[in-house]
Amino acid sequence: MSYTAAATIFLENKKNKIVFSVMLICFYFILFSRTPTFTNADTATFGCDTWEYESMGVNFAKGHGIQKWGGLEEFGMYKFDRVDSALVKDFYKNPGTSDFYRTPAYPLFLGIIYKIFGVSPSIAKLIQLLLLTIIAGFLPWIGYIFWRNKGFLSGLIASPLYIISYYKTAGYILTESLIAFALFLILVSYIYFESKKNTLSAIVLGVLLGIGLLIKGSLMFIPFLLFLFLAYQIYKAKDKTRLKNLIVMVSVFISTILPWSLYASLKSNSFVVLSTQGKAVLMDCNNELTIDGGWHPQWENKNYKCFYNSDKMENSSPL
């Protein structure tokens, strides 16, 4: 029997592919959790976006409600990596403020971890690493589904490259790991939908698309483009079953994000469809000062004389 034939027999067994993926996940997790460059300290950065996510996660775990930013507990409870008197003063200035600039899923994810295991950023980081290793472990399986043996080989090559490139992101209390895992789940649910094309698969995909947007609003183009693609398929095939599935998917998708939209709109006294980081966030990353690829909100300062500070559009909508 040739190696190709043996490989084909091995890969056609679904159980073999799953066992192989689980073995990869275990190997990656053990290896990269012990890597010196993986930041597994039991602390969270006191500043940037992290202090918001960390405080909202801890405050939820301690029973203060969802999206409550700032110091509602003693400073040590938040496990920050340093004490900065100026920042501490800001941190306790308006404690318990509802933060609707941030999408709710990641603070809720942190809060649930802290409620179960206690406030421990190190455990949160290990769970985030596990999510990334799951993605890496299943890349060969995903490749096989789309391109058979060549896809499995491609996934086998991509798998270590992916985890080597991104494992460090799990060492920070930030949304990136959860965003990546949401994209992975959306892809898997799409594969499931394409294979079944029934109501249940449409519901699963609709829910995960909605959850993806509650993790990060920047994923908004995925459901938009997917719905257009499915509508085009329906138009070409004239298939009423596909139309029913699309209606179910869109309805479930809207139902998933609607509770948060209503809650945020009522609490903030303004219409909120999805949480964003404010009107200026797009310009903060796209102005004359961003030649280093970084975030530069100081374009709004009159002293910088940036073009976008004189175009009379500061009150326009983000769109």
Residue, then its C-alpha position, 0 to 999 in steps of 0.5 A: m500500500s502506498y503512503t498516499a493510499a494509507a494517508t487517505i484511509f487514515l484521513e477518511n476516518k473522522k475519529n482519526k482526524i479528531v484524535f490527531s487534532v486533540m493531540l496537536i492541541c495538547f502538545y501546543f498547549i503544554l509547549f507554549s504555556r511553558t515558553p519563557t516569552f509567554t506572559n503568564a504573570d498573574t497581573a493585568t496591565f494598568g493602562c491602555d485598553t486592559w485596565e477597562y477590560e480587567s476592571m469590568g471583568v472583576n466588577f462583574a465577578k464581584g456582583h457589581g453588574i455588567q460593563k461597570w468600569g473603574g474602582l469598585e473594589e480595593f485596588g489589589m483586587y484587580k491584580f494590576d501590574r503597577v501602581d501609578s498614583a495619577l492613574v489610580k486617581d482616574f481609576y477611582k474618579n467615577p467608579g461604576t460608570s457603564d462603559f458602552y464604548r466596549t463590546p460586552a462579550y470579552p468583559l463577560f468572558l473575563g467575569i465568568i472566569y473570575k467568578i469560577f476561579g477567582v480573580s486570576p489573570s494567569i488563568a484567563k491567559l491560559i484559557q486564552l492560550l487554550l483557545l488559540t491552540i484549539i484553532a491551530g490544532f483543527l487547521p489540518w481538519i478544516g483544510y481537509i474538509f475544503w481541499r481533502n489531502k492537500g488541504f490537510l497537508s496545508g493545514l499541517i504546515a499552517s498549524p505550527l506557523y499560526i500558533i508560533s505567530y500568535y501565542k503571545t497575544a494570549g498573554y494579555i488581557l485583551t480581546e484578540s484571542l477571543i476574536a480569533f476563536a469566534l472567527f474559528l467557530i463561525l467558520v466551523s458553523y458555516i461548514y456545518f451549515e453547508s453540510k446540513k442546510n437545515t434549520l438547526s444549522a442556520i440557528v447555530l450560524g446565526v447565533l455565532l455571527g451575533i456573538g462575534l459582533l458582541i465580541k468585536g464590532s469590527l467583525m460586522f462585514i462578515p455577516f453582511l457579506l455572508f448574507l449577501f452571498l447566501a441571498y445570491q445563491i438563493y436567487k440563482a437556485k430559486d430554492k425556498t428551503r434556502l430562503k427559509n434558512l436565511i430568514v431563520m439565520v438573519s432573525v436569530f442573528i438580530s435576536t442575539i445582538l438585540p438585547w444588548s442594543l436595547y440595554a445599551s440604548l436605554k442605559s446610555n440614553s442614545f441609540v446603540v446598535l453595536s458598541t464602538q469606541g467612539k466617533a473618532v476611533l477610525m480617524d485615530c488610526n488614520n491620520e498624518l501622525t500614524i506613519d508608525g502604524g500606531w494609534h494617534p488620537q492627538w490629531e484632534n489637538k489644534n496644535y497639530k494642525c492635522f487636515y482632519n481637524s480643519d475639514k469641518m466634519e468633526n460632528s459627522s457620523p462615523l459612517 
